[in-house]
């Protein structure tokens, strides 16, 4: 009987003109990983070394400001349970507060002052990354890259 399973080291993508190219999804992930690494370094240097990459799902733009956990979870592409786990951690560390809505079982999430310090540092760090990338590839190419990225993201 023929074994149709090839080992991962010998299996290729038939018909793909460049099977070694990771394609755009992986390349976007590589860029995101660079951003997350720089954010983690900046936060640690500023004394926020308890904030982990997983917590970025809560701090992502726009940061929570009287948002329901389910809305934050949907925006982050995760389950409500997973988001609530992150929110519990961040609440215990003093970065977010959850306030009950009177007459309902709902709670709304907002950043504390400490949480806003993290959000502001993250935004400043991303601006610095953008300037670094602009210097690396040139102002015109970066403006074009950013415009195309914005167009694709806005078309969602």
Beta strands, then each sheet from edge to edge (+ up, - down):
strand 1: 65-68
strand 2: 96-100
strand 3: 107-111
sheet 1: 1+ 3- 2+
end
